[in-house]
Amino acid sequence: MSLPVILLLEGLAYAVVFSGLALVRQEKASPRLVIEALLITFAVSGLTALTGYPTHPVLFLFGVYVLTMRVRLLVDVGNAFAWRQRYAQAEAMYGLAERLWPDPVGTIVLDLNRAAMLLQREKTDEAITALTGLLDKSKGSHLGPRHEAAAHYNLGAAYRHRGQEAQAIREFNAAVDAWPVSPYARRAEAALGRMRRKSKETPPE
């Protein structure tokens, strides 16, 4: 089998696998990711056939992954900076990701993690505005259960930080309902348990 054909099959398999993973996560597949992967595949495979350049299949697959997942990778780097409280660098990574033409799912990932950083910086009101806007804007679109659970959990944490217990309970329950097996659902259940224990320990006035 010739190298251009191998590259072509690799690119097609990549597009199929990532679309399948989105369906497994109950998210809408990203047409742009598929189109980008196919365009890169056809371009590299065609150039390899025309020039005879020995493109390494592993490096090709790595390049397709980096190019198509660029927004999510930059968000991950931004998150690493945010956890170290290097917020300027985190925002720089988020801003770069925003300029690299994110697909709808990538935009949701970016907005969600920016809101989480606002909460981490104790900008509670801004975090609530961002998270409620994200949930309202994404109804019926690309907001899969994993991201929905994350948004509701962070919104619940923001409400709890502001002392709005009823709203916090509502959002934590929504996180559990969105995707019960997600880590955000487990954190929400733990938060609800702590809130129940606290209410029992607090004597009535």
Residue, then its C-alpha position, 0 to 999 in steps of 0.5 A: m500500500s502506497l504512503p499517500v493511501i496510508l495517509l488518506l486512510e489515517g485521516l479518514a479513520y481520525a475523522v470517523v473516530f472523533s465523530g464517534l467519540a462525540l456521539v458516545r459522550q452524547e454530544k453533537a459531532s463537530p462538522r468543522l472538525v471533520i472538514e478540517a481533518l479531511l482537508i488536511t488529509f487530502a492536502v498532505s496525501g496529495l502533496t506526498a503523492l506529487t512530491g514523493y516526500p516521505t511523510h511519516p504516518v505517525l507525525f502526520l496523525f499527530g499534526v492532524y490532532v494538534l491542528t484540529m484540536r488546537v482550541r481545546l489544547l490551548v484551553d488546557v494550557g490556560n487551565a494549567f496557568a489558572w490553577r497556578q493562579r497565573y491568570a494573565q497567562a491563562e487569559a492569554m491562552y484563552g484569547l489565542a484559542e478564541r482567535l483560532w476559529p473555534d468550532p461551536v463545541g470549542t467555543i463552549v469549552l472556552d467559555l466554560n473554562r473562562a467562567a470557571m476561572l472567574l469563579q476561582r478569582e472570586k469574581t462571583d457575579e461575573a461567573i454567574t452571568a457567564l454561566t447562566g448566559l452559556l446555559d441559556k445560549s446553548k440550549g438545544s445546541h452543542l452543549g452535551p451532558r458533560h459540559e452541561a453538568a460542568a456548567h451547572y456545578n460551577l453555577g451552583a458553586a457560585y451561588r453557594h459562594r454568594g450565600q444563595e443556598a436554594q439556587a445552589i441546591r437547584e444547580f447542583n441537582a441539575a448537574v447530577d441530572a445532566w450526567p450522573v456518572s460525571p465527576y461534576a455530578r459527584r462533586a455536586e452530590a458531595a456539595l449537597g451532602r455537606m449542605r444537608r449536614k450543615s443544615k442539620e448541625t445549625p440550630p433553629e433560631 
